[in-house]
Amino acid sequence: MADRIIVLSSRPGTIKCEIDVNLSLDERTPFKARSAPEFKDYFNLIWKELSHGKVNS
């Protein structure tokens, strides 16, 4: 599991933001991470950054 997430913009790919991940878990596996109270907040933040500025066709 990563300690930080880099969100890239679309063409040209540049760093849009960097998110430091700090989950309150002893064991950092994907399945355990989903049970962390902060997981939903990180999930929503990442999707917000990915969809920000998206143009509908």
C-alpha positions as YAML, in Angstrom:
chain: A
units: angstrom
residues:
- id: 1
  name: MET
  ca: [0.00, 0.00, 0.00]
- id: 2
  name: ALA
  ca: [1.24, 3.46, -0.88]
- id: 3
  name: ASP
  ca: [1.89, 6.28, 1.58]
- id: 4
  name: ARG
  ca: [1.08, 8.89, -1.04]
- id: 5
  name: ILE
  ca: [-0.92, 9.20, -4.23]
- id: 6
  name: ILE
  ca: [0.02, 11.37, -7.18]
- id: 7
  name: VAL
  ca: [-2.94, 12.55, -9.30]
- id: 8
  name: LEU
  ca: [-1.99, 13.45, -12.86]
- id: 9
  name: SER
  ca: [-3.78, 15.78, -15.24]
- id: 10
  name: SER
  ca: [-4.79, 14.72, -18.71]
- id: 11
  name: ARG
  ca: [-2.74, 15.72, -21.73]
- id: 12
  name: PRO
  ca: [-0.12, 16.87, -21.12]
- id: 13
  name: GLY
  ca: [0.30, 14.75, -18.02]
- id: 14
  name: THR
  ca: [1.42, 16.97, -15.19]
- id: 15
  name: ILE
  ca: [1.15, 16.51, -11.45]
- id: 16
  name: LYS
  ca: [-2.23, 17.85, -10.38]
- id: 17
  name: CYS
  ca: [-1.91, 17.10, -6.69]
- id: 18
  name: GLU
  ca: [-0.16, 14.88, -4.19]
- id: 19
  name: ILE
  ca: [-2.16, 13.21, -1.43]
- id: 20
  name: ASP
  ca: [-0.40, 11.87, 1.66]
- id: 21
  name: VAL
  ca: [-2.15, 8.72, 2.87]
- id: 22
  name: ASN
  ca: [-2.28, 8.08, 6.60]
- id: 23
  name: LEU
  ca: [-4.59, 5.18, 7.37]
- id: 24
  name: SER
  ca: [-5.06, 4.07, 10.98]
- id: 25
  name: LEU
  ca: [-4.19, 0.42, 10.40]
- id: 26
  name: ASP
  ca: [-1.55, -1.98, 11.68]
- id: 27
  name: GLU
  ca: [-1.72, -4.21, 8.61]
- id: 28
  name: ARG
  ca: [-1.83, -2.32, 5.31]
- id: 29
  name: THR
  ca: [-3.40, -4.67, 2.82]
- id: 30
  name: PRO
  ca: [-6.01, -3.56, 0.24]
- id: 31
  name: PHE
  ca: [-8.84, -5.40, 1.99]
- id: 32
  name: LYS
  ca: [-7.92, -4.09, 5.45]
- id: 33
  name: ALA
  ca: [-7.50, -0.54, 4.08]
- id: 34
  name: ARG
  ca: [-11.12, -0.49, 2.94]
- id: 35
  name: SER
  ca: [-12.23, -0.98, 6.53]
- id: 36
  name: ALA
  ca: [-10.30, 2.07, 7.77]
- id: 37
  name: PRO
  ca: [-12.57, 4.98, 8.78]
- id: 38
  name: GLU
  ca: [-10.58, 7.40, 6.57]
- id: 39
  name: PHE
  ca: [-10.77, 5.26, 3.42]
- id: 40
  name: LYS
  ca: [-14.01, 6.79, 2.14]
- id: 41
  name: ASP
  ca: [-12.61, 10.31, 2.58]
- id: 42
  name: TYR
  ca: [-9.50, 9.45, 0.56]
- id: 43
  name: PHE
  ca: [-11.62, 7.70, -2.07]
- id: 44
  name: ASN
  ca: [-13.88, 10.74, -2.49]
- id: 45
  name: LEU
  ca: [-10.95, 13.17, -2.57]
- id: 46
  name: ILE
  ca: [-9.15, 11.19, -5.27]
- id: 47
  name: TRP
  ca: [-12.26, 10.93, -7.47]
- id: 48
  name: LYS
  ca: [-12.98, 14.63, -6.98]
- id: 49
  name: GLU
  ca: [-9.46, 15.47, -8.21]
- id: 50
  name: LEU
  ca: [-9.75, 13.06, -11.15]
- id: 51
  name: SER
  ca: [-13.11, 14.43, -12.28]
- id: 52
  name: HIS
  ca: [-12.36, 18.14, -11.69]
- id: 53
  name: GLY
  ca: [-12.15, 19.99, -14.99]
- id: 54
  name: LYS
  ca: [-13.52, 17.05, -16.95]
- id: 55
  name: VAL
  ca: [-15.29, 18.10, -20.14]
- id: 56
  name: ASN
  ca: [-18.46, 16.25, -21.10]
- id: 57
  name: SER
  ca: [-18.75, 15.39, -24.79]
...
